Amino acid sequence: MDAKEKAVLDVLKKEGKPMRPGDVAEKAGLDKAAVAKIIDKLKKEGKVASPKRCFYAPV
């Protein structure tokens, strides 16, 4: 896991509620498109789930 992936996961865990990729990007200080790709990768790895459409939370 690289630093950006860790930052995205840390933001999701810290917030404690499902978040949109744009909100995660803002809090992590990363590009929105990059965050969307990272979330997609983490979702495939089973580290992130989508409890409702366009919202993501750590597993």
C-alpha beads as a LAMMPS data file, in Angstrom:
LAMMPS data file: protein, C-alpha beads

59 atoms
58 bonds

1 atom types
1 bond types

-500.0 500.0 xlo xhi
-500.0 500.0 ylo yhi
-500.0 500.0 zlo zhi

Masses

1 110.0

Atoms # bond

1 1 1 0.000 0.000 0.000
2 1 1 1.484 3.351 -1.024
3 1 1 1.236 6.658 0.849
4 1 1 -1.767 7.945 -1.106
5 1 1 -3.738 4.735 -0.526
6 1 1 -2.913 4.934 3.178
7 1 1 -4.004 8.595 3.294
8 1 1 -7.368 7.758 1.677
9 1 1 -7.960 4.847 4.066
10 1 1 -6.928 6.981 7.067
11 1 1 -9.414 9.735 6.115
12 1 1 -12.226 7.193 5.732
13 1 1 -11.423 5.596 9.108
14 1 1 -11.055 8.954 10.859
15 1 1 -14.433 10.284 9.639
16 1 1 -16.256 7.162 10.778
17 1 1 -19.027 7.567 8.203
18 1 1 -19.416 6.820 4.480
19 1 1 -17.918 9.559 2.305
20 1 1 -17.928 10.623 -1.332
21 1 1 -14.604 10.518 -3.226
22 1 1 -14.616 14.324 -3.593
23 1 1 -14.893 14.787 0.172
24 1 1 -12.100 12.270 0.763
25 1 1 -9.913 14.093 -1.783
26 1 1 -10.505 17.415 -0.030
27 1 1 -9.616 16.053 3.422
28 1 1 -6.602 14.072 2.159
29 1 1 -5.314 16.928 0.006
30 1 1 -5.306 14.767 -3.111
31 1 1 -6.719 15.024 -6.632
32 1 1 -10.349 13.856 -6.936
33 1 1 -9.633 11.598 -9.940
34 1 1 -6.698 9.983 -8.128
35 1 1 -8.862 9.328 -5.069
36 1 1 -11.561 7.723 -7.231
37 1 1 -8.957 5.330 -8.705
38 1 1 -7.527 4.554 -5.259
39 1 1 -10.992 3.852 -3.827
40 1 1 -11.721 1.545 -6.769
41 1 1 -8.473 -0.357 -6.105
42 1 1 -9.144 -0.576 -2.349
43 1 1 -12.685 -1.787 -3.070
44 1 1 -11.324 -4.619 -5.243
45 1 1 -8.901 -5.534 -2.429
46 1 1 -11.810 -5.690 0.037
47 1 1 -10.563 -2.814 2.200
48 1 1 -13.354 -0.394 1.272
49 1 1 -17.086 -0.999 0.775
50 1 1 -19.900 1.070 -0.697
51 1 1 -22.861 1.056 1.723
52 1 1 -24.808 3.339 -0.619
53 1 1 -24.302 4.631 -4.135
54 1 1 -21.226 6.892 -4.497
55 1 1 -20.358 6.684 -0.794
56 1 1 -17.459 4.641 0.558
57 1 1 -16.408 3.409 3.991
58 1 1 -13.600 1.207 5.328
59 1 1 -14.442 -2.449 5.896

Bonds

1 1 1 2
2 1 2 3
3 1 3 4
4 1 4 5
5 1 5 6
6 1 6 7
7 1 7 8
8 1 8 9
9 1 9 10
10 1 10 11
11 1 11 12
12 1 12 13
13 1 13 14
14 1 14 15
15 1 15 16
16 1 16 17
17 1 17 18
18 1 18 19
19 1 19 20
20 1 20 21
21 1 21 22
22 1 22 23
23 1 23 24
24 1 24 25
25 1 25 26
26 1 26 27
27 1 27 28
28 1 28 29
29 1 29 30
30 1 30 31
31 1 31 32
32 1 32 33
33 1 33 34
34 1 34 35
35 1 35 36
36 1 36 37
37 1 37 38
38 1 38 39
39 1 39 40
40 1 40 41
41 1 41 42
42 1 42 43
43 1 43 44
44 1 44 45
45 1 45 46
46 1 46 47
47 1 47 48
48 1 48 49
49 1 49 50
50 1 50 51
51 1 51 52
52 1 52 53
53 1 53 54
54 1 54 55
55 1 55 56
56 1 56 57
57 1 57 58
58 1 58 59
